[in-house]
């Protein structure tokens, strides 16, 4: 089966709708990446505090932040349902880890 020809006005409207969808998706990704960076910073700060004043409360807070970070990173690597419904193939963009981050992951400062 062949599709009916698309008028220039319809094509322009579809392009505008897809560009708006892409802009919203990019804004959501940027917000999530900012939140991930913020959580990483908070975890690092709390770890430094924890070793200065060994506190169970700080340990629990670190664990909660790490769980939230893990959930966000997992979500970032999975395509969202709104992308699957749009019919547009979207591939998640992974940010490269710095050598220092990957080398020190799991160790305490």
N, C-alpha and C positions, 0 to 999 in steps of 0.2 A: 504494500500500500504506500502511496505517496502522500505527502502532506500538501495541503492547499498552500498556494503562494502567500507569503506574508507581506502585507503592505508596509511601505516605509514608516508610516506612523505607528503601526503595531510593533515593528522591529525597534523603533526608537523607544517606545514605552517599555518593551521587554528589557532593553538594555538599561534603561533608567532604573527599573525595578531590581534588576540583578546588581547594579552598582550600589543601590541603597542597601540591599541584603549583604553585600560584601563589606560595605562600610560598617554596618552594625556588627557583623561577625568580627571584623578587625578590631573594633572598639572593645568588644567583649574579651577578645584574646589579650589585648593590651592591658585591660583592667585586671584580668586574671594573672597575667605575668607580673604586674606591679604588686599584687597581693602576695604572690609567691616570693618575690624578692623581699617584701616587707617581713613575711614570716621567717624567712631565712635569717634576716638581720636580727629579729627578735630572739630567735633560737640561739644564735651565736652570742648575743649579749647576755641572755639568761645562763648560758653555759659558763661564761666567764664569771658571772655573779655566783653561780652554784659552787664553783671551786674556791671562791673566796669566802663563802659563808655557808657551807654544806647545809642545805635546807631541803627537807622532803617536799615542801610546798613548791619550791622552784623546780624540783624534779618532775612533779606532776604537771606543772604548767608547760614545761618543755615537752613532755610526752604528748600533751593535748595539741600543742602547736605543731609538733612533728606529724601527728595524725592528720590534722587539717591540711598541712603542706602535702602530705602523701596523696590525700584525696584530690587536691587541686591538680597535682602533677599527673595523676591518673586520668582525671577529667580532660586535662589539656591534650593528652595523647590519644583520646578517643574522639571520633567525630560526633558532633552534637546532633540531636534528632532533627533540628530545624534544617540542617544541611542535607540530611538524607531525604527529606520531603521535597526539597526544592528541585531535585533532578539535576543539580549541578555537582560535579565531582569536586570535592574539597579535600585536600590532603593537609593534615596537621603539620605545622611548622615547628620543628624542634630546635630549641636554642642550644648551641654547643656549650658544654660545661668547660670551665677554665681548668687548666691542668692542676691548679692548686685545689680547687673544689673537689675534683675527683680523687686526688691523691690523699686528701685529708678526710674524706667522707668516712664516718664511723669512728673517727678518733676524736679525742677531747683536745681542746687547745692547750 
